[in-house]
Amino acid sequence: MGRAEYLLVLGACVLVTLPIELAGARVYRRPGRLVRAVLPVALVFLIWDALAIAAGAWHFDPAFVTGLRVPFGIPLEEVLFFAVIPVCGVLTYEGVELTGRFLRRVRR
């Protein structure tokens, strides 16, 4: 897989959790709420990454990233990671909530 491997894994995460949205999680349908949940934490970790890269304490194997970088030397894949993984986490949480609501209805 090589240089596209990181992107493929992120894409797989989105595909695996997409059925939860289609089942009614409504995560993508409330973008403002999603941005307020993901952005603050993503910014903290992006700053952390930028500092660690600048200090030489953190690096990314060029064999597994595309080579596209955003400011401060952060690979594009890392920026996407801090968006995709939390979104998938929120979708999973909402899926558990949907399942709970469904089970409560069935039990009545």
Residue pairs with C-beta under 8 A, 6 or more apart in sequence:
1 8
2 63
2 64
3 62
3 63
3 64
3 65
3 66
3 67
4 66
5 64
6 64
6 65
6 66
6 75
6 77
6 81
7 66
7 77
7 80
10 77
10 80
10 81
10 84
10 85
13 84
13 85
13 88
14 84
14 87
14 88
16 88
17 87
17 88
17 91
17 92
17 95
20 27
20 91
20 92
20 94
20 95
20 98
21 27
21 28
21 91
23 95
23 98
24 98
25 91
25 94
25 95
25 97
25 98
26 94
27 34
27 87
27 90
27 91
27 94
28 34
34 87
34 90
37 86
37 90
38 82
38 83
38 86
38 87
38 90
41 82
41 86
42 82
42 83
42 86
45 82
46 74
46 78
46 79
46 82
49 58
49 72
49 74
49 78
50 72
50 73
50 74
52 58
53 59
53 72
53 73
53 74
54 72
54 73
60 75
60 77
60 78
65 75
65 76
65 77
66 75
66 76
66 77
67 75
68 75
68 76
69 75
69 76
70 76
70 79
